[in-house]
Amino acid sequence: MLELRPVRASHDSLLPMSDRTALVLGGGGLAGIAWELGMLVGLQEAGSGVGDAELVVGTSAGSVVGTLVAAGVDLEDAYAAQLAGTTSEKSVEVDLEQLMTSAARAIAGTRDKQQRLAAVGRLALDASTVPEAERLAIITSRLPSSAWPERPLRLTAVDTASGARVVFDRDGHVGLVEAVASSCAVPGVWPPVTVGDRRYMDGGIYSILNADLAAGAERVLVLAPMAGQEHNPFGTTIAEEVAQLREAGASEVLVINADEESTAAFGSNPLDPASRAPAARAGRRQAADCVDQVRGLWRR
């Protein structure tokens, strides 16, 4: 397990859901994990209070960072681990264009988004990847514990057989490691994760954010390492999810996308462990440009 010091947070008296703050953390590979941690550390040191979000929603990279936030670990320690490269990661060559081409072929002829997701699920199941046990060990090294945090945490994945989006939380019967590994199981790159008689893949295939799962929160901060979902063939777009949050009663929703300098820091392969340090530093730098907006959202 990643050794991170827990920090004290005041969550003894949670507000009704309609008054809650929610933090939504999107997908983006290892670079996305690092960028989100850099952003959170930068915002935290400026006194924004985002680490005290009462609900955390995480997808793919965001499932890792969301777990750290919900568990109340010291984010400075987590950030330092990104710079030092102390978590166990496997380097993998990824041709994103080829992955997209393969996915496009897989969904040809499908009639709706769930059929499309199931088609990508078959592609994921057929792919040659590292053994599932090896992948679970890597995910374990990213987390402070295998136990679900007490704070509300929702992690997303997709059932490879049905194409249905699933949401894991501490009230279900899925272990935290398996839930995070499922959410991070990029089809064609990492193996789908087995839970009972089902296998699950990356929740980012359905939506890079799944921000709609914060419905009911009054104020929502969304960190999006990878935007550009204006024409998502599988699920909803970012704009549609923000609209859903507002329809569900959110008074304020702030979406922060990785800026041009941060995106450049990710490099051509956001799954490359070498992307972590530059992405983390870029996130911390970008936080300084966003802190007034975030403080205004969080402190109302």
For each residue, the residues with C-beta under 8 A, 3 or more apart:
1: 140 141 143 144 145 146
2: 78 81 86 87 141 142 143 144
3: 144
4: 68 73 74 77 78 81 144
5: 73 74 77
6: 71 72 73 74 144
7: 72 73 74
8: 72
9: 51 52 72
10: 52
11: 14 52 54 150 151
12:
13:
14: 11 20 54
15: 19 20 54
16: 19 20
17: 20 55 216 217
18: 216 218 249
19: 15 16 218
20: 14 15 16 17 54 55 216 217 218 219
21: 52 53 54 55 217 218 219 220 221 298
22: 53 54 55 56 57 214 217 219 220 221
23: 50 53 55 56 57 66 69 220 221 223
24: 56 57 58 62 209 210 211 213 214 220 221 222 223
25: 36 56 57 58 59 61 62 63 65 66 69 223
26: 32 59 60 61 62 204 208 209 222 223 224 225 226
27: 32 59 60 61 62 202 203 204 208 209 225 226
28: 31 32 33 35 36 60 61 62 208 225 226 258 266 270
29: 32 33 60 61 186 225 266 269 270 271 275
30: 33 34 61 89 270 271 272 273 275 276 279
31: 28 34 35 61 225 265 266 267 270 271 272 275 276 279
32: 26 27 28 29 35 36 60 61 62 225 226 266 270 279
33: 28 29 30 36 37 61 64 65 82 142 276
34: 30 31 37 38 82 275 276 277 279 280 283
35: 28 31 32 38 39 225 258 262 265 266 279 280 282 283 286
36: 25 28 32 33 39 40 61 62 65 223 225 283
37: 33 34 40 41 65 68 75 78 79 82 280 283
38: 34 35 41 42 79 82 279 280 281 282 283 284 285 286 287
39: 35 36 42 43 223 256 283 284 286 287 290
40: 36 37 43 44 50 51 65 69 75 223 283 287
41: 37 38 44 45 75 76 78 79 283 284 287
42: 38 39 45 46 283 284 285 286 287 288 291
43: 39 40 46 48 50 287 290 291 294
44: 40 41 47 48 49 50 51 75
45: 41 42
46: 42 43 287 288 291 295
47: 44 295
48: 43 44 291 294 295 298 299
49: 44 52 295 298 299
50: 23 40 43 44 53 221 294 298
51: 9 40 44 69 75
52: 9 10 11 21 49
53: 21 22 23 50 56 69 221
54: 11 14 15 20 21 22 151 152 217
55: 17 20 21 22 23 151 152 154 214 217
56: 22 23 24 25 53 66 69 70 151 152 153 154
57: 22 23 24 25 62 66 153 154 155 156 210 211 213 214
58: 24 25 62 63 64 65 66 67 153 154 155 156 183
59: 25 26 27 62 63 155 156 183 203 204 207 208 209 210
60: 26 27 28 29 32 63 183 184 186 202 203 204 208
61: 25 26 27 28 29 30 31 32 33 36 64 65 184 225
62: 24 25 26 27 28 32 36 57 58 59 65 66 183 209 223
63: 25 58 59 60 66 67 155 156 179 180 183 184 203
64: 33 58 61 67 68 139 142 143 180 184
65: 25 33 36 37 40 58 61 62 68 69 78
66: 23 25 56 57 58 62 63 69 70 153 155
67: 58 63 64 70 71 143 144 149 153 155 176 180
68: 4 37 64 65 71 73 75 78 143 144
69: 23 25 40 51 53 56 65 66 72 73 75
70: 56 66 67 149 151 152 153
71: 6 67 68 144 145 149 151
72: 6 7 8 9 69 149 151
73: 4 5 6 7 68 69 77 78 144
74: 4 5 6 7 77 78
75: 37 40 41 44 51 68 69 78 79
76: 41 79 80
77: 4 5 73 74 80 81
78: 2 4 37 41 65 68 73 74 75 81 82
79: 37 38 41 75 76 82 83 280 284
80: 76 77 83 84
81: 2 4 77 78 84 85 86 87
82: 33 34 37 38 78 79 85 87 276 277 279 280
83: 79 80 276 277 280 281
84: 80 81
85: 81 82 89 273 276 277
86: 2 81
87: 2 81 82 141 142
88: 137 138 141
89: 30 85 138 273 276
90: 130 134 138 273
91: 272 273 274
92: 189 271 272
93: 269
94: 99 189 269 271 272
95: 98 99
96: 99 100 268 269
97: 100 101
98: 95 101 102
99: 94 95 96 102 103 187 188 189
100: 96 97 103 104
101: 97 98 104 105
102: 98 99 105 106 123 188
103: 99 100 106 107 120 123 187 188
104: 100 101 107 108
105: 101 102 108
106: 102 103 119 120 122 123
107: 103 104 110 115 116 119 120 233
108: 104 105
109:
110: 107 115 116 118 119
111: 115
112: 115 116
113: 116 117 163 233 234 235
114: 117 118 162 163 164
115: 107 110 111 112 118 119 163
116: 107 110 112 113 119 120 163 233 234
117: 113 114 120 121 158 163 164 165 205 206 234
118: 110 114 115 121 122 160 161 162 163
119: 106 107 110 115 116 122 123 163
120: 103 106 107 116 117 123 124 158 163 187 201 205 234
121: 117 118 124 125 158 159 160 161 162 163 187 192 199 201
122: 106 118 119 125 126 160
123: 102 103 106 119 120 126 127 187 188
124: 120 121 127 160 185 187 188 191 192 201
125: 121 122 160 192 199
126: 122 123
127: 123 124 187 188 189 191
128:
129: 135 188 189 190 191
130: 90 134 135 190 191
131: 134 135 191
132: 135 136 191 192 193 194
133: 136 137
134: 90 130 131 137 138
135: 129 130 131 132 138 139 181 185 190 191 193
136: 132 133 139 140 177 178 181 193
137: 88 133 134 140 141
138: 88 89 90 134 135 141 142
139: 64 135 136 142 143 177 180 181 184
140: 1 136 137 143 146 177
141: 1 2 87 88 137 138
142: 2 33 64 87 138 139 180
143: 1 2 64 67 68 139 140 146 176 177 180
144: 1 2 3 4 6 67 68 71 73
145: 1 71 176
146: 1 140 143 175 176 177
147: 176
148: 153 169 170 176
149: 67 70 71 72 153 170
150: 11 170
151: 11 54 55 56 70 71 72
152: 54 55 56 70 169
153: 56 57 58 66 67 70 148 149 169 170
154: 55 56 57 58 167 168 169 213
155: 57 58 59 63 66 67 167 168 169 179 180 182 183 203
156: 57 58 59 63 165 166 167 168 183 203 204 206 207 210 213
157: 165 166 168 179 182 183 185 193 200 201 202 203
158: 117 120 121 163 164 165 166 200 201 202 203 205 206
159: 121 162 163 164 165 166 198 199 200
160: 118 121 122 124 125 163 192 198 199 200 201
161: 118 121 198 199
162: 114 118 121 159
163: 113 114 115 116 117 118 119 120 121 158 159 160
164: 114 117 158 159
165: 117 156 157 158 159 203 206 207 210 235
166: 156 157 158 159 200
167: 154 155 156 213
168: 154 155 156 157 172 174 179 182 183
169: 148 152 153 154 155 172
170: 148 149 150 153 176
171:
172: 168 169
173:
174: 168 178 179 182 195
175: 146 178 179
176: 67 143 145 146 147 148 170 179 180
177: 136 139 140 143 146 180 181
178: 136 174 175 181 182 193 194 195
179: 63 155 157 168 174 175 176 182 183
180: 63 64 67 139 142 143 155 176 177 183 184
181: 135 136 139 177 178 184 185 193
182: 155 157 168 174 178 179 185 192 193 195 200 201 202 203
183: 58 59 60 62 63 155 156 157 168 179 180 202 203 204
184: 60 61 63 64 139 180 181 190 202
185: 124 135 157 181 182 190 191 192 193 200 201 202
186: 29 60 189 190 201 202 204 271
187: 99 103 120 121 123 124 127 192 201 202 205
188: 99 102 103 123 124 127 129
189: 92 94 99 127 129 186 271
190: 129 130 135 184 185 186 202
191: 124 127 129 130 131 132 135 185
192: 121 124 125 132 160 182 185 187 199 200 201
193: 132 135 136 157 178 181 182 185 199 200 201
194: 132 178 198 199
195: 174 178 182 198 199 200
196:
197:
198: 159 160 161 194 195
199: 121 125 159 160 161 192 193 194 195
200: 157 158 159 160 166 182 185 192 193 195
201: 120 121 124 157 158 160 182 185 186 187 192 193 205
202: 27 60 157 158 182 183 184 185 186 187 190 205
203: 27 59 60 63 155 156 157 158 165 182 183 206 207 210
204: 26 27 59 60 156 183 186 207 208
205: 117 120 158 187 201 202 234
206: 117 156 158 165 203 210 234 235
207: 59 156 165 203 204 210 211 212 229 232 234 235 236 241
208: 26 27 28 59 60 204 224 226 227 229 232 238
209: 24 26 27 59 62 222 224 229 238 241
210: 24 57 59 156 165 203 206 207 213 241
211: 24 57 207 214 220 222 238 241 242 244 245 253 255
212: 207 215 236 241 244 245
213: 24 57 154 156 167 210
214: 22 24 55 57 211 217 220 245 250
215: 212 244 245 248 249 250
216: 17 18 20 248 249
217: 17 20 21 22 54 55 214 220 245 250
218: 18 19 20 21 249 250 251 252
219: 20 21 22 250 251 252 253 297 298 300
220: 21 22 23 24 211 214 217 245 250 252 253 254
221: 21 22 23 24 50 53 254 256 294 297 298
222: 24 26 209 211 238 242 253 254 255 256
223: 23 24 25 26 36 39 40 62 256
224: 26 208 209 227 238 255 256 257 258
225: 26 27 28 29 31 32 35 36 61 258 262 266 270
226: 26 27 28 32 208 258 270
227: 208 224 238 257 258
228:
229: 207 208 209 232 237 238
230: 237 238 239
231: 237
232: 207 208 229 235 236 237
233: 107 113 116
234: 113 116 117 120 205 206 207
235: 113 165 206 207 232
236: 207 212 232 240 241 244
237: 229 230 231 232 240 241
238: 208 209 211 222 224 227 229 230 241 242 255
239: 230 242 243
240: 236 237 243 244
241: 207 209 210 211 212 236 237 238 244 245
242: 211 222 238 239 245 246 253 255
243: 239 240 246 247
244: 211 212 215 236 240 241 247 248
245: 211 212 214 215 217 220 241 242 248 250 253
246: 242 243 249 250 253
247: 243 244
248: 215 216 244 245
249: 18 215 216 218 246
250: 214 215 217 218 219 220 245 246 253
251: 218 219
252: 218 219 220 297 300
253: 211 219 220 222 242 245 246 250
254: 220 221 222 293 294 297
255: 211 222 224 238 242
256: 39 221 222 223 224 286 290 293 294
257: 224 227
258: 28 35 224 225 226 227 262 263 266 282 283 286
259: 262 263 286 289
260: 263 264
261: 264 265 282 285 286
262: 35 225 258 259 265 266 279 282 283 285 286
263: 258 259 260 266
264: 260 261 267 282
265: 31 35 261 262 275 278 279 281 282
266: 28 29 31 32 35 225 258 262 263 270 275 278 279
267: 31 264 270 272 274 275 278
268: 96
269: 29 93 94 96 272 275
270: 28 29 30 31 32 225 226 266 267 275 279
271: 29 30 31 92 94 186 189 275
272: 30 31 91 92 94 267 269 275
273: 30 85 89 90 91 276
274: 91 267 277
275: 29 30 31 34 265 266 267 269 270 271 272 278 279
276: 30 31 33 34 82 83 85 89 273 279 280
277: 34 82 83 85 274 280 281
278: 265 266 267 275 281 282
279: 30 31 32 34 35 38 82 262 265 266 270 275 276 282 283
280: 34 35 37 38 79 82 83 276 277 283 284
281: 38 83 265 277 278 284 285
282: 35 38 258 261 262 264 265 278 279 285 286
283: 34 35 36 37 38 39 40 41 42 258 262 279 280 286 287
284: 38 39 41 42 79 280 281 287 288
285: 38 42 261 262 281 282 288 289
286: 35 38 39 42 256 258 259 261 262 282 283 289 290
287: 38 39 40 41 42 43 46 283 284 290 291
288: 42 46 284 285 291
289: 259 285 286
290: 39 43 256 286 287 293 294
291: 42 43 46 48 287 288 294 295
292: 295 296
293: 254 256 290 296 297
294: 43 48 50 221 254 256 290 291 297 298
295: 46 47 48 49 291 292 298 299
296: 292 293 299 300
297: 219 221 252 254 293 294 300
298: 21 48 49 50 219 221 294 295
299: 48 49 295 296
300: 219 252 296 297
